């Protein structure tokens, strides 16, 4: 499982591929709706809660990139990475 810092860096590198000099650590996609909300809307990621597992889940709308995490933002961040082919 990726750490929050690894998730944040991986998403920032995908979101800002042409800005190698930019400080890519200024985003917190795992906990900040202001950062991950735009990604959720643009990618049409669905987020919900699984009572049985007691975890939040996120998926790509087709059920192909399903991820689970302890918070909805982290589940969505992991789903986005999985959609982009990153091993989560």
C-alpha positions as CSV (number, residue, x, y, z in Angstrom):
1,X,0.0,0.0,0.0
2,X,1.3,3.4,-0.9
3,X,1.8,6.0,1.8
4,X,-0.1,9.3,1.6
5,X,3.0,11.1,0.5
6,X,3.5,8.6,-2.3
7,X,-0.1,8.9,-3.4
8,X,0.1,12.7,-3.4
9,X,3.3,12.8,-5.4
10,X,2.0,10.3,-7.9
11,X,-1.2,12.2,-8.5
12,X,0.7,15.5,-8.7
13,X,3.0,14.1,-11.3
14,X,0.1,12.9,-13.4
15,X,-1.8,16.2,-13.0
16,X,1.2,18.4,-13.7
17,X,3.4,16.4,-16.2
18,X,4.9,19.5,-17.8
19,X,6.0,21.2,-14.5
20,X,9.0,19.3,-13.3
21,X,10.3,22.2,-11.3
22,X,7.0,22.8,-9.5
23,X,6.8,21.8,-5.9
24,X,4.6,18.8,-6.3
25,X,4.3,18.2,-2.6
26,X,1.9,21.1,-2.0
27,X,-1.2,19.0,-2.6
28,X,-2.9,16.6,-0.3
29,X,-5.2,14.4,-2.4
30,X,-5.6,11.9,0.4
31,X,-7.4,14.3,2.9
32,X,-8.2,17.6,1.1
33,X,-11.5,17.8,-0.8
34,X,-10.2,21.0,-2.4
35,X,-7.4,19.0,-4.1
36,X,-9.1,15.7,-4.9
37,X,-12.7,17.0,-5.5
38,X,-11.8,18.3,-8.9
39,X,-10.3,15.0,-9.9
40,X,-13.4,13.1,-8.6
41,X,-15.7,15.2,-10.7
42,X,-13.6,15.3,-13.9
43,X,-13.0,11.5,-13.8
44,X,-16.5,10.7,-12.6
45,X,-15.3,8.7,-9.7
46,X,-18.1,7.3,-7.4
47,X,-17.4,7.2,-3.7
48,X,-19.4,5.4,-1.0
49,X,-19.2,3.5,2.2
50,X,-19.2,-0.3,2.7
51,X,-20.8,-1.1,6.1
52,X,-19.5,-4.7,6.0
53,X,-15.9,-3.8,5.4
54,X,-16.2,-0.5,7.4
55,X,-14.2,1.2,4.7
56,X,-14.9,3.8,2.0
57,X,-14.8,2.6,-1.6
58,X,-14.3,4.4,-4.9
59,X,-14.7,3.2,-8.4
60,X,-14.6,4.5,-12.0
61,X,-18.3,4.0,-12.7
62,X,-17.7,0.8,-14.6
63,X,-16.5,-1.2,-11.6
64,X,-13.0,-1.7,-13.1
65,X,-11.0,0.4,-10.7
66,X,-12.4,-0.4,-7.3
67,X,-10.3,0.7,-4.3
68,X,-10.9,0.8,-0.5
69,X,-9.5,3.1,2.1
70,X,-10.2,4.5,5.6
71,X,-11.4,7.9,4.2
72,X,-13.4,8.8,1.1
73,X,-10.7,11.1,-0.2
74,X,-8.0,8.5,0.0
75,X,-10.3,5.9,-1.6
76,X,-10.9,8.3,-4.5
77,X,-7.2,9.2,-4.8
78,X,-6.3,5.5,-5.0
79,X,-9.0,4.9,-7.5
80,X,-7.6,7.7,-9.7
81,X,-4.1,6.2,-9.6
82,X,-5.5,2.7,-10.4
83,X,-7.4,4.2,-13.4
84,X,-4.1,5.7,-14.6
85,X,-2.3,2.3,-14.4
86,X,-0.4,2.9,-11.2
87,X,-0.1,-0.2,-8.9
88,X,-1.9,0.6,-5.7
